[in-house]
Amino acid sequence: MILITGAAGKTGLALLRSLHKQGTQTRAFVRSKKQAKQVEEAGASEFVLGNLELENDLISAMRGAETVYFIPPNIHPKEDEIGKSAIVAALRAGVNSFVYHSVLYPQIEAMPHHWRKLRVEEALIQSSLNFTILQPANYMQNILAYRTGINQDGVWRLPYTPEARTSPVDLKDVADTATKVLLNSGHHGAIYPLAGPELLSSIEMLDQLGTVMKINASVERLGISKWEESALSAGLDMQRIDTLKSMFAYYDSHDFSGNSKVLEMLLGKPPTLFEAFLKREW
Ligand SMILES: NC(=O)c1ccc[n+]([C@@H]2O[C@H](COP(=O)([O-])OP(=O)(O)OC[C@H]3O[C@@H](n4cnc5c(N)ncnc54)[C@H](OP(=O)(O)O)[C@@H]3O)[C@@H](O)[C@H]2O)c1
């Protein structure tokens, strides 16, 4: 039995679908009945309701599981505490192995959500658990959050420079890699960076959208105070807003490029190109 946290999120659902295809028994950690329905549809064998911030909920959920796939909450101000508490819970529950869904370059202190993941990695390395750490780059799927604006207005509004280049990775490739790591032996003590095969700016992604899907759109730089206003009205708290602003500031002055060789080795095939992702999911 594999326990998956954050199971009803973007990452969790992709992983559940991938594991379901392999006939794997999974227990999804969710925090509402609505999420329970989503994980069941994605193929979870069972679900457990709980709050990631409560260690006792984590311990109860982990009892009887051989492996934990720990997906941390997104941009959570206490992500490091939650991760460390999950490690303690896994030890108390007698879990055999712990796979941690981290991020590419957790060493970057200027991005607090990366730095918090590094602290969890450190705690995991120092624990007596059998561990594996996956470090995915930004998902190609992130562009789908802007699909309506791009399709309707022909504009992709971004709060950082559209020239910043990243190595976007297909979340399906990440989920299939995680499945291989979970179902095969030999991965204990490994840290795997999982970057996509191309270095692309937002402008270059839109160029591909034009070529592949015949959708002509332009990128517009959104002023940070305008972005903050809309984030506040969408219900984001100031801690999360500050974390995201740090990430935008980082992208304004640095590329975020990785190497896809490790992903290719683990997947056993060339990773998905952005063009193929667009054809499949746009
Ligand atoms: N997106 C990327 O490009 C990317 C790339 C690399 C790594 N990552 C990392 O992957 C992780 C997951 O990202 P994601 O995009 O899958 O996020 P997501 O879609 O927001 O999923 C996170 C899930 O965790 C749940 N959750 C949050 N707080 C909880 C709590 N206290 N108790 C129980 N459940 C809780 C959320 O439920 P609610 O919806 O109810 O809050 C949601 O179902 C993040 O740590 C992120 O940094 C993301």
The ligand as an SDF file (V2000), in Angstrom:
LIG
                    3D

 48 52  0  0  0  0  0  0  0  0999 V2000
    3.3680   23.1300  -10.1250 N   0  0  0  0  0  0  0  0  0  0  0  0
    4.6420   22.9410  -10.4350 C   0  0  0  0  0  0  0  0  0  0  0  0
    5.1060   23.3500  -11.5100 O   0  0  0  0  0  0  0  0  0  0  0  0
    5.5330   22.2040   -9.4610 C   0  0  0  0  0  0  0  0  0  0  0  0
    6.8090   21.7960   -9.8900 C   0  0  0  0  0  0  0  0  0  0  0  0
    7.6380   21.1500   -8.9780 C   0  0  0  0  0  0  0  0  0  0  0  0
    7.2030   20.9100   -7.6780 C   0  0  0  0  0  0  0  0  0  0  0  0
    5.9560   21.3250   -7.3120 N   0  0  0  0  0  0  0  0  0  0  0  0
    5.5430   21.0970   -5.9070 C   0  0  0  0  0  0  0  0  0  0  0  0
    4.5890   20.0750   -5.8570 O   0  0  0  0  0  0  0  0  0  0  0  0
    3.7420   20.2810   -4.7220 C   0  0  0  0  0  0  0  0  0  0  0  0
    2.3040   20.0820   -5.1490 C   0  0  0  0  0  0  0  0  0  0  0  0
    1.9970   21.0120   -6.1520 O   0  0  0  0  0  0  0  0  0  0  0  0
    0.5820   20.9630   -6.9090 P   0  0  0  0  0  0  0  0  0  0  0  0
    0.7270   21.8770   -8.0650 O   0  0  0  0  0  0  0  0  0  0  0  0
    0.1550   19.5570   -7.1160 O   0  0  0  0  0  0  0  0  0  0  0  0
   -0.3310   21.6690   -5.7830 O   0  0  0  0  0  0  0  0  0  0  0  0
   -1.8960   21.5780   -5.5880 P   0  0  0  0  0  0  0  0  0  0  0  0
   -2.6040   21.2890   -6.8660 O   0  0  0  0  0  0  0  0  0  0  0  0
   -2.2920   22.8040   -4.8180 O   0  0  0  0  0  0  0  0  0  0  0  0
   -2.0760   20.2950   -4.6330 O   0  0  0  0  0  0  0  0  0  0  0  0
   -1.7860   20.3270   -3.2730 C   0  0  0  0  0  0  0  0  0  0  0  0
   -2.8270   19.4950   -2.5400 C   0  0  0  0  0  0  0  0  0  0  0  0
   -2.4990   19.5060   -1.1270 O   0  0  0  0  0  0  0  0  0  0  0  0
   -3.7010   19.7530   -0.4100 C   0  0  0  0  0  0  0  0  0  0  0  0
   -3.4420   20.3790    0.8990 N   0  0  0  0  0  0  0  0  0  0  0  0
   -2.9100   21.6140    1.1350 C   0  0  0  0  0  0  0  0  0  0  0  0
   -2.8460   21.8410    2.4530 N   0  0  0  0  0  0  0  0  0  0  0  0
   -3.3600   20.7410    3.0710 C   0  0  0  0  0  0  0  0  0  0  0  0
   -3.5740   20.3710    4.4150 C   0  0  0  0  0  0  0  0  0  0  0  0
   -3.2350   21.1930    5.4130 N   0  0  0  0  0  0  0  0  0  0  0  0
   -4.1160   19.1740    4.6790 N   0  0  0  0  0  0  0  0  0  0  0  0
   -4.4630   18.3270    3.6810 C   0  0  0  0  0  0  0  0  0  0  0  0
   -4.2780   18.6080    2.3710 N   0  0  0  0  0  0  0  0  0  0  0  0
   -3.7400   19.8080    2.0670 C   0  0  0  0  0  0  0  0  0  0  0  0
   -4.4770   20.6940   -1.3020 C   0  0  0  0  0  0  0  0  0  0  0  0
   -5.8170   20.7610   -0.9100 O   0  0  0  0  0  0  0  0  0  0  0  0
   -6.6150   22.1820   -1.0530 P   0  0  0  0  0  0  0  0  0  0  0  0
   -6.8230   22.3590   -2.5180 O   0  0  0  0  0  0  0  0  0  0  0  0
   -7.8460   21.9470   -0.2610 O   0  0  0  0  0  0  0  0  0  0  0  0
   -5.7060   23.2340   -0.4690 O   0  0  0  0  0  0  0  0  0  0  0  0
   -4.2490   20.0490   -2.6790 C   0  0  0  0  0  0  0  0  0  0  0  0
   -5.1410   18.9900   -2.8890 O   0  0  0  0  0  0  0  0  0  0  0  0
    4.0440   21.6910   -4.2020 C   0  0  0  0  0  0  0  0  0  0  0  0
    4.7860   21.6210   -2.9980 O   0  0  0  0  0  0  0  0  0  0  0  0
    4.8630   22.3230   -5.3050 C   0  0  0  0  0  0  0  0  0  0  0  0
    5.8150   23.2530   -4.8190 O   0  0  0  0  0  0  0  0  0  0  0  0
    5.1060   21.9290   -8.1790 C   0  0  0  0  0  0  0  0  0  0  0  0
  1  2  1  0
  2  3  2  0
  2  4  1  0
  4  5  1  0
  4 48  2  0
  5  6  2  0
  6  7  1  0
  7  8  2  0
  8  9  1  0
  8 48  1  0
  9 10  1  0
  9 46  1  0
 10 11  1  0
 11 12  1  0
 11 44  1  0
 12 13  1  0
 13 14  1  0
 14 15  2  0
 14 16  1  0
 14 17  1  0
 17 18  1  0
 18 19  2  0
 18 20  1  0
 18 21  1  0
 21 22  1  0
 22 23  1  0
 23 24  1  0
 23 42  1  0
 24 25  1  0
 25 26  1  0
 25 36  1  0
 26 27  1  0
 26 35  1  0
 27 28  2  0
 28 29  1  0
 29 30  1  0
 29 35  2  0
 30 31  1  0
 30 32  2  0
 32 33  1  0
 33 34  2  0
 34 35  1  0
 36 37  1  0
 36 42  1  0
 37 38  1  0
 38 39  2  0
 38 40  1  0
 38 41  1  0
 42 43  1  0
 44 45  1  0
 44 46  1  0
 46 47  1  0
M  CHG  2   8   1  16  -1
M  END
$$$$
